Amino acid sequence: MKPDLDHVYAVLRQCALAQRPQPYSQLSHDYHARTGVWFEPHGSWDTPLGELNNHLAAVGAPVLSALVILQGKNEPGSGFWGCAPNVPHWIRDDLQRLTEWNRIVQKVCSYNWPAALP
């Protein structure tokens, strides 16, 4: 069993509307509150978030998973980078990587997200 993309989208859409990144643990809690189904924060989210990002890229939307960050690091994990055609591969330089991530987050937060997964 894997997370349902429609529900993942709904959870992350709320983060985008609130302009608030959240750690994987909060994603797990919010998904559980919405569906009653629990997925561990570590190891459960990479594949569905990649699928969601590729789906959104195909319709011209930014990558919502930019709002899912590592606890205590305040940036996405290395699996985020290169996860979809509109996400660059890992940037080694910390300042450049954070600058690029902030640019992506701004796109996500300013996008007009429809109520349902497009």
N, C-alpha and C positions, 0 to 999 in steps of 0.2 A: 504494500500500500504506500502511496506517495501523496503528498499534499495536492489538493485540487487547485488548479491554476485560477479558477474564478474566485475562490476564497482568498488565495494569496494576493491576487490583484486587489480585491476589496480592502484587505488589511493595509497593503502598501499605499493604496490610493489615499486612505485616511492620513497616513504619514505625510504624503505629498501635500495634501490640503492643509495640514497643520504645519508644514515646512519643518518636519522634525525627523531626523534620522533616528534609528533605534537599533539596539544590538540584537543578535540572533535570538537570545533568550527571550526578549520582548516579543519578537515575531512569533516564537513558539507559543507564548502565553496568549497573545492576541488571536492567533489562529485557533487555539484551543477554546478560547472564550466564544469564538464565532461558530465553531463546528462541533465542539465536544471531543475532538480528536487531538491527541497529543503527539507531537513530533519533537524529538530531542533537538536542542539547539545546535549541537555539533554533529555534522555529517548528514543531516536530513535535508538541508536546504539548497545545497549547491546545484543539484540537477534541476529541481523545479524552478529555481530562480533563473538559471541559464535558459530553460525552456521559455519562461515568461519573457525574458529579455529578447530572445530571438523572435518570439511572436510579436512583441511590441515594435521591434526594429523593422519587421516586415510591413507594418502599417504606418511607419514613419514616426513612431513615438519614441521618446527617450527611455532610458533603462531605469525602471523603477527600483531595481535592487541596489542602486547607488545609495539608497537610504538605509540599507542594512549594513551595519558596521560591527567590527570586532569590539567586544567588551573591553573598555579601558584603552583602546587604541584610537577610537574616534575616526576610523576610516575603514573602508571595506577590505576584506581579505584578499589575498593574492589571486584567488579563484575568480574574483570579479573582473580582473583585467583581461581583456581579450575574450570575454564570455559571449559577445555578440558583435555583429559587424560594425556597430557604431560605438564600440568601446575599445580604446587603444590597449595594446599589450602592456604588461608590467613596465612601469617607469622606475628605474633604479634611484634616481635622484629624489629624495624626500620632498623637497620644495616643489619641484616640477610635478610630482605625482599628486601632492595635495592640491596644487593649483588646478590641475586637470580635473581631479575629483570634484572640487568646488564648482568648477564650470559645469560639470555634468549635473550636480545637485541643483544648481540654479535653473537649468533647463527642466529638470524633473519638477521642481516646485512651481515653475511658472507655466507649465503645460496645462491645457484645459482637459483634464482627465474625465472621460465619460463615466457614468455611473456603473456601467458593466464593461467587462473586458472587451475591447474592440476586436 
